[in-house]
Amino acid sequence: MTRGLAVRMLIVAVVAVAVSLLPFGLSGYHQGLAARVAIYFIAIMGLNILVGYTGQISIGHGAFMAIGGYTTAIMSYYHHTNLLLTLPLSFAVSFVCGLAIGIPALRLSGVYLALVTFALAVSIPQLPLKWSKWTGGSNGLRTHTTPSNTWVYGVAWGCAALLFVGAWLLLRGRIGRAFRSIRDSEVAAASSGVSLPVYKTFAFGVSAAYAGVAGSLFVLITNGFAQPNEFGVTLSLQILIGAAVAGLGSLWGTIAGAVFIGLLPQISSSFPVLGSNHGQDVVFGLIVILVMLALPNGIAGLLWTIDSRFKSAIKSPPRAS
Amino acid sequence: MRLVARKTRVSTGASVPVLIGIAAVCVFLVIGSLRSDIFAQQTVAGLSQGAVFASLALALVLIYRATEVINFAQGEMAMLTTYIAYQLTIWGVTYWVAFPLTLLISFALGIFIYGVFIRPVQHRSVIALVIITVGLFILIDGLVTWKWGADLKFMQAPFGNQVYHAGGVAFARQDIGVLAVTIVSVVLLWGLFQFTKLGLAMRAAALRPAAAALVGVRVDWMLAVGWGLAAVLGAVAGLMTEPTQFLQPTMMQAVLLYSFAAAVLGGLESPAGSVVGGLALGVFLNLVGQYVGWATSELRLPIAFVVLLIVLLLKPNGLFGRKQVRRV
């Protein structure tokens, strides 16, 4: 256990150093890409808290990203709020919205929850179109100041680190245990004294808050534009796919999922056969289906299997899950 | 075959108050239509749109009953088959020949998707199944955009653009045609399930897979046929959406949401309920759009979301569903 922890700390340190050194070697465009990876990382982490740890499905996290993104855009456009200050604000706003969805979600489970969150993802982007007087309609709303890619890169990875530590602390303790017990069996959890309403709603809130921060940063990386199209159903589906590929219930795997959906558009656009950026959806779909068919626990599960095979090969006692 | 028919009772599962409520709504619609031309026009247009929601909702219910999967890719499968019909007409096949051909192709497509993607994970968690269908959603979206592009395409109007006048009321021939085609396909399907041996075997496979297998029903094949039939219904929905939405990769996304709401309104397990739910939702959305000032067209999807949520919170089993007791 302590060895595992030390290895993980080492990985974190290496990643931290690499991330902080990267901007010096990257062009503005590639900094933008790297910032997107951080943004997806935050969003997938949030979704993973809900789906992977608490066992509540959501196909609608793009909706919370939209709420966060529009919070930033509206505060900056109308009140000239400092962009950094809008981030905790969208965290709070999305947290409240998450609770608001989490409360009716208490009565739903399984496919019904999937249906409702999908409907949420489809309908939220319609609202800016309805109240276009304040939100700019389909043209979108632009923040008062436009940050540089380097700025967004730094802030995004900073937020990612902060939120990762937050999630890690949250999930390792009492609350995390409660979440996992709900995922494994609601009845058993309730009989052991875990309050289902409190923890399920709280998981929804935290998860939405993470998505909200990701949404704010998402607006900043698209030159400060908040547009309904950017937050369509596809975004929600991509985040879910990222979480599935990373491995549900693995905080460490999240980074793999983020790299996957952050960089795949780049790789697939240079694909010889599919060409253009339409190829990305084909590759997304194929890979997530293959992963679900072949690796039920995603990349994290694969690494874990390799790790335990390796350990049993060198005759050390099998690791308890 | 007659033996089968004698034993089965036509049961919708609806309780008496619900049936009375539906009858009251029908009376309200008829009186309204007689008193106001615009009301009548909106009701007919709503029924025609509702028929499309109903057929896609029925497809969802078929699959849910057979395999307990909500197929999030149902709308995209319908979209793909509509593009196939478009391709056939490009190759010179006339519309009403391309129509049955497309249905055949979509039947095969449904069986293929079940066999390759769903069957291997059928006994895994709900989350895994949902993610697989989400993957299919995005895969089909990508394939269609890659092959045909994202711009609008147009097919020949299947019913022409004529408008009939009855009194002061104008009915588009297209609305009547859409309504007729979907009703005929739904009735044919109902007949298949109710009066044929194949239908009986499919119902048995869905309700009691183990027992059905013991009496010689090939359960896997029956479930596959169920997916195929659902894909056929979806193709009908897609082809009937095309005249109003035109061909584009996103054409079925809104329709899918309306169909979800319709299926849930009907109880998610009840075929009759999903048809009633679809028609009711279509009429409701049109009348609200006509008579409620702030409910502009941008709010149609959010309103459907609210309907979905309210039904699930107040009457989770829908209008036609039965209460379920879950064993721990």
Interface residues (C-beta under 8 A of the other chain):
Chain A: V51 G55 I57 I59 P104 R107 L108 G110 V111 Y112 A114 L115 V116 F118 A119 L120 V122 S123 I124 Q126 L127 L129 K130 V187 V233 T234 L237 Q238 L240 I241 A244 L248 L274 S276 H278 G279 Q280 D281 V282 V283 F284 G285 L286 V288 I289 M292 L293 P296
Chain B: Y64 E68 V69 I70 F72 F117 P120 V121 R124 V126 I127 A128 V130 I131 I132 V134 G135 L136 F137 I138 L139 I140 D141 G142 L143 T145 W146 A150 Q253 A254 L257 F260 A261 V264 L268 T296 E298 L299 R300 L301 P302 A304 F305 L308 L309 L312 L313 P316 V328
